[in-house]
Amino acid sequence: MDDKRISEIAHELAAIATAGKFYTKNKFDTEHYENILALARELLTIGTDITPEQAAELLEGNDGYQTPKVETRAVIFNEEEKILLVRDFDGRWNPPGGWCEHNLSIYDNTIKEVREETGLTAEPYRLAAVFDHRKSNNANSFFSICKCFVLCKNLGGSFVPNIETTETGYFALDDLPDINTHKCTPRELEICLKAYRADTWETVFE
């Protein structure tokens, strides 16, 4: 059995156990679910460099019924159809975005991420696409992620130094810098450009 399959089994066991712990009112069942979680943690360390502590963090980050994480990416094109990208501290580029906060909508989280990473004020106006992280970006991802690409208007502002990004820039899609394909891919950006050009648009989703 390969490492990918072991990881999938570990996550499936953890999802079942975490949901069971949340819903059960039986103390004996709770103990059984705790044992399943322990086995899932052990499985995740087999054949990998993951420590037991890291396995616990990966598998038990959320309580209750396990659902995909949600990520927002703001897509802003200028009049030349160049896209706004931010440079992370790892040196690679991607559209501004990140995890959707638990108390924010897709719309509001998109605005927040643009403000924090670029200093600009954004106005979201179209959901271009919702991509599945494992299908489009990283088949071996530990998490199931719904990546929401949202077209936005730039209402003004200027770059503000922050703890996440080092600079911003507009780039043509045929002349992209070193992008972080775990966060976005040229294919995803091409679809967003089609959405930008369209008078009407049906959201692409996986």
C-alpha positions as CSV (number, residue, x, y, z in Angstrom):
1,M,0.0,0.0,0.0
2,D,1.5,3.4,-1.0
3,D,1.8,6.4,1.3
4,K,-1.0,8.3,-0.4
5,R,-3.5,5.5,0.3
6,I,-2.3,5.2,3.9
7,S,-2.9,9.0,4.3
8,E,-6.4,8.7,2.7
9,I,-7.3,5.9,5.1
10,A,-6.0,7.9,8.1
11,H,-8.0,10.9,7.2
12,E,-11.2,8.9,6.6
13,L,-10.8,7.2,10.0
14,A,-10.2,10.6,11.7
15,A,-13.2,12.1,10.0
16,I,-15.5,9.3,11.2
17,A,-14.0,9.4,14.7
18,T,-14.2,13.2,15.1
19,A,-17.8,13.3,14.0
20,G,-18.6,10.4,16.2
21,K,-17.1,12.1,19.2
22,F,-19.1,15.2,18.5
23,Y,-22.5,13.5,18.2
24,T,-22.4,10.7,20.6
25,K,-23.7,10.9,24.2
26,N,-22.3,7.6,25.2
27,K,-19.1,7.7,27.1
28,F,-18.1,4.2,25.9
29,D,-18.5,5.3,22.3
30,T,-16.4,8.3,23.0
31,E,-13.6,6.1,24.2
32,H,-13.9,4.0,21.1
33,Y,-13.7,7.0,18.9
34,E,-10.6,8.2,20.8
35,N,-9.0,4.8,20.0
36,I,-9.8,5.2,16.3
37,L,-8.2,8.6,16.3
38,A,-5.1,7.2,17.9
39,L,-4.9,4.6,15.2
40,A,-5.3,7.2,12.5
41,R,-2.5,9.3,14.0
42,E,-0.2,6.3,14.0
43,L,-1.1,5.4,10.4
44,L,-0.3,8.9,9.2
45,T,3.3,8.6,10.6
46,I,4.0,5.3,8.7
47,G,6.4,5.8,5.9
48,T,6.5,9.6,6.3
49,D,8.5,12.2,8.2
50,I,5.4,13.3,10.1
51,T,5.7,13.2,13.8
52,P,2.9,12.1,16.2
53,E,2.4,15.7,17.2
54,Q,2.1,16.9,13.6
55,A,-0.3,14.0,12.9
56,A,-2.5,15.0,15.7
57,E,-2.6,18.6,14.5
58,L,-3.4,17.6,10.9
59,L,-6.2,15.2,11.9
60,E,-7.8,17.0,14.8
61,G,-7.8,20.6,13.7
62,N,-11.6,20.7,13.5
63,D,-14.3,19.4,15.8
64,G,-17.5,17.9,14.7
65,Y,-18.4,16.7,11.3
66,Q,-15.5,17.0,9.0
67,T,-16.0,19.2,5.9
68,P,-13.6,20.7,3.3
69,K,-11.7,23.8,4.2
70,V,-12.7,26.9,2.2
71,E,-10.1,29.2,0.6
72,T,-10.8,32.5,-1.2
73,R,-8.6,34.0,-4.0
74,A,-9.3,37.5,-5.3
75,V,-8.9,37.9,-9.0
76,I,-8.3,41.5,-10.1
77,F,-7.5,42.3,-13.8
78,N,-6.4,45.8,-15.0
79,E,-7.4,47.3,-18.4
80,E,-4.5,45.5,-20.1
81,E,-6.0,42.2,-18.8
82,K,-3.0,41.7,-16.5
83,I,-3.7,40.0,-13.2
84,L,-2.8,41.3,-9.7
85,L,-0.5,38.9,-7.9
86,V,1.2,39.1,-4.5
87,R,4.6,37.8,-3.6
88,D,4.7,35.6,-0.5
89,F,7.7,35.5,1.8
90,D,8.6,32.2,0.2
91,G,9.3,34.2,-3.0
92,R,6.5,32.8,-5.1
93,W,3.4,34.6,-6.4
94,N,-0.3,34.1,-6.3
95,P,-3.6,36.0,-6.2
96,P,-4.3,37.5,-2.8
97,G,-6.2,35.2,-0.6
98,G,-6.2,32.5,2.1
99,W,-8.4,30.5,4.4
100,C,-11.9,31.8,4.9
101,E,-12.4,32.9,8.4
102,H,-15.0,31.1,10.4
103,N,-17.1,34.2,10.9
104,L,-16.9,35.7,7.4
105,S,-18.7,35.0,4.1
106,I,-16.9,34.3,0.9
107,Y,-17.6,38.0,-0.1
108,D,-16.3,39.5,3.1
109,N,-13.3,37.2,3.4
110,T,-12.2,38.1,-0.2
111,I,-12.2,41.8,0.8
112,K,-10.3,41.2,4.0
113,E,-7.5,39.2,2.2
114,V,-7.0,41.8,-0.5
115,R,-6.8,44.6,2.2
116,E,-4.4,42.7,4.3
117,E,-2.1,41.5,1.5
118,T,-2.1,44.4,-0.9
119,G,-3.5,47.5,0.9
120,L,-6.2,47.8,-1.8
121,T,-10.0,48.1,-1.4
122,A,-11.7,45.4,-3.4
123,E,-15.3,45.0,-4.5
124,P,-16.1,41.4,-5.3
125,Y,-18.6,41.0,-8.2
126,R,-18.5,37.5,-9.7
127,L,-17.7,34.0,-8.5
128,A,-15.6,32.8,-11.4
129,A,-14.8,29.2,-10.2
130,V,-14.7,26.8,-7.3
131,F,-11.8,24.4,-7.7
132,D,-11.1,21.2,-5.8
133,H,-7.6,21.4,-4.4
134,R,-6.9,17.7,-4.9
135,K,-8.1,17.7,-8.5
136,S,-6.5,20.9,-9.6
137,N,-3.5,21.7,-7.4
138,N,-2.2,18.9,-5.2
139,A,-3.4,15.4,-5.5
140,N,-1.6,14.5,-2.3
141,S,-3.0,17.3,-0.2
142,F,-3.7,16.4,3.4
143,F,-6.8,18.5,3.3
144,S,-9.8,18.6,1.1
145,I,-10.1,22.3,0.0
146,C,-12.7,24.3,-1.9
147,K,-10.8,27.1,-3.7
148,C,-13.1,30.0,-4.5
149,F,-11.8,32.4,-7.2
150,V,-13.7,35.7,-7.0
151,L,-13.5,38.5,-9.6
152,C,-13.1,41.9,-8.0
153,K,-12.9,45.5,-8.9
154,N,-10.0,47.6,-7.5
155,L,-11.4,50.6,-5.8
156,G,-8.1,52.1,-4.9
157,G,-5.3,52.0,-2.4
158,S,-1.6,51.2,-2.3
159,F,0.6,48.4,-1.0
160,V,1.1,48.3,2.7
161,P,4.0,46.3,4.2
162,N,2.6,43.3,6.1
163,I,3.5,39.9,7.6
164,E,2.3,37.8,4.6
165,T,3.5,39.4,1.4
166,T,6.5,41.4,0.2
167,E,5.2,43.1,-3.0
168,T,2.5,43.2,-5.6
169,G,2.4,43.4,-9.4
170,Y,0.3,43.0,-12.5
171,F,1.3,40.2,-14.9
172,A,0.1,39.0,-18.3
173,L,-1.0,35.3,-18.2
174,D,1.5,34.5,-20.9
175,D,4.3,36.0,-18.8
176,L,3.7,34.8,-15.2
177,P,6.3,34.9,-12.5
178,D,7.1,31.9,-10.3
179,I,3.6,31.1,-9.1
180,N,2.8,28.8,-6.2
181,T,0.8,26.1,-7.9
182,H,-0.6,24.8,-4.6
183,K,-2.5,28.1,-4.5
184,C,-3.2,28.7,-8.1
185,T,-2.4,27.3,-11.6
186,P,-2.2,28.9,-15.0
187,R,-5.3,26.9,-16.0
188,E,-7.2,28.3,-13.1
189,L,-6.1,31.8,-14.0
190,E,-7.1,31.3,-17.7
191,I,-10.6,30.3,-16.6
192,C,-10.7,33.5,-14.5
193,L,-9.7,35.6,-17.5
194,K,-12.5,34.0,-19.5
195,A,-14.9,35.0,-16.7
196,Y,-13.6,38.5,-16.7
197,R,-14.1,38.9,-20.4
198,A,-17.6,37.4,-20.4
199,D,-20.8,39.5,-20.3
200,T,-22.5,36.7,-18.5
201,W,-20.9,33.8,-16.8
202,E,-21.8,30.4,-15.2
203,T,-19.5,29.5,-12.3
204,V,-17.1,26.7,-13.1
205,F,-16.9,24.1,-10.3
206,E,-15.5,20.7,-9.7
